[in-house]
């Protein structure tokens, strides 16, 4: 049970960090720094 | 003995000759100064002229011939709308051109797959796909010739101008056709002659050469269409001031090249899928049914896989159109042609639903699919909701009473779903969930045996979940609560998130199902309804190409060549949506009829009549020609 929970926690953490980094990277590549901005 | 005949010195000499000619040909292109004599027809460059001391500025001015300005009387009238004739013939030529350029692309990949797996079924399937293409090839040329004649007859001034602009490039196009025909015939008719060992590599190389020539043909023809939309290499009155590359490489050339290249593969896959479905339904033995079921699955796999990145290429094309001319972009997506984009959404929704339905039906081929069948209803719900968001128009066509009741032409709740951020979210989610259908289909006959299966699965679920949340979040936040620059910039995040899911899904499953336990699956054990979904795909694709081809052409409004050469013919107006819709439907029905003819011919070549002396020995049920 605990092991299962750990697996899911790690999987979601990895996915979250990847997409968070991706958002930053893509916006800054276009000269648009992330800013939480009509 | 036969083998010796095929590897005769004569054959190798012929191949050597082809290679030498190929090298000479490529050398001719690369060593000739592009702005030199070879393309002189297209070059009246001011720079070139001014460097020649014998020529004065006055002569240079004389060399710059502006685009013609024909009057209405300059357009021949043959009693039928000129535009309608060219519309039908050009669209038919493009349908067949797309088909014959696309089929060799995936045939080459399937042939290579057969080579690596050592499974001759792949080779047989690739050969059969080419059989369809070979009949379509001559029909393409017939429509191409008819189109050229129609254009020169009905639009002589425009064609004279385009010939002057493109010059010798037109002859390059003609030469490419000879090469294409020769390589195509050697590739198709030499299939069994070059089937094993080193000869097979010669055959594969011919396939690469065929696709190289085909792709060059396509981008050459694309440059004429994109020049008419966004002319480059000419001045404001249409006089040629650049060399041929400056004329060809306009702002829309590469977006169109990419979009058409991908779309051709999807379209070609859909058409040969219909052939497989037709053969599958007509099959009399379980063996034939299994073969054509597998062929239909492969075709659908190609069509949908190519279709997944297609909206991104389309998005790039429209972004470039807006960047080139906001007026042109708004005419297309916010003006008189905007409703056609709503019809586009309906047709794309049809394609995705038919493709998904085929995959779900195909899960009946294996018992292992029971584990995944619960997913189907949720995927269907998401696809339908996203489809409805995609077809929601921003501005409704209303009577004055309805506008008064609504307080404007925008619906207070649904109006927000009418703009691009909502569409972007819907499209990306539809693509992700279509890929999910693919993934569960591919997993349905396997059981993972690797030790990290649970962790791998958890990671895949997490990637799906976070990507979906990410797409919705950036779509809503940047789309509705920030400025336009951020709104457009954030669409790149959505695209990359979708591509991440697809790439991670393919890579992760490749490792996850190494040495997996395979459950029994039975080709041919699929409902007939699934085969009808394969018929729906090419019809929706064809209709879609007719629809968006009209939009692409129509955004020029009353210009032959945008901003440079005006259209003063009697047909220089944008017709009603109903009229345009009827024209698109006519060409779609025509194409389907021609395709049925091609299928019939492909089938006929494998049908053998039973000789009269043997007729009584054959059971009555098998007397009507034994189809191969």
Contacts between the chains, C-beta under 8 A, distances in Angstrom:
chain1	res1	chain2	res2	distance
A	4	B	454	7.7
A	7	B	454	6.1
A	7	B	455	5.2
A	7	B	458	5.0
A	8	B	458	5.3
A	8	B	462	7.5
A	10	B	455	7.7
A	10	B	458	7.8
A	11	B	455	7.0
A	11	B	458	3.9
A	11	B	459	4.5
A	11	B	461	7.1
A	11	B	462	4.0
A	12	B	462	4.5
A	12	B	465	7.3
A	12	B	466	7.0
A	14	B	459	6.6
A	14	B	462	6.9
A	15	B	459	7.1
A	15	B	462	3.9
A	15	B	463	5.1
A	15	B	465	7.2
A	15	B	466	4.1
A	15	B	467	7.8
A	16	B	462	7.9
A	16	B	466	5.5
A	18	B	463	7.9
A	18	B	466	7.7
A	18	B	500	7.7
A	19	B	466	5.0
A	19	B	467	6.6
A	19	B	470	4.7
A	19	B	497	6.7
A	19	B	500	7.8
A	22	B	470	7.9
A	22	B	493	6.9
A	22	B	496	6.2
A	22	B	497	7.1
A	22	B	500	7.3
A	23	B	470	6.9
A	23	B	474	6.8
A	23	B	493	5.4
A	26	B	489	7.8
A	26	B	492	5.2
A	26	B	493	5.1
A	26	B	496	6.1
A	27	B	486	7.9
A	27	B	489	6.0
A	27	B	490	7.3
A	27	B	493	7.1
A	30	B	489	4.7
A	30	B	492	6.9
A	32	B	485	6.6
A	32	B	486	5.8
A	32	B	489	4.8
A	37	B	481	7.2
A	37	B	482	4.0
A	37	B	483	6.6
A	37	B	486	6.2
A	38	B	481	7.1
A	38	B	482	6.6
A	38	B	483	5.7
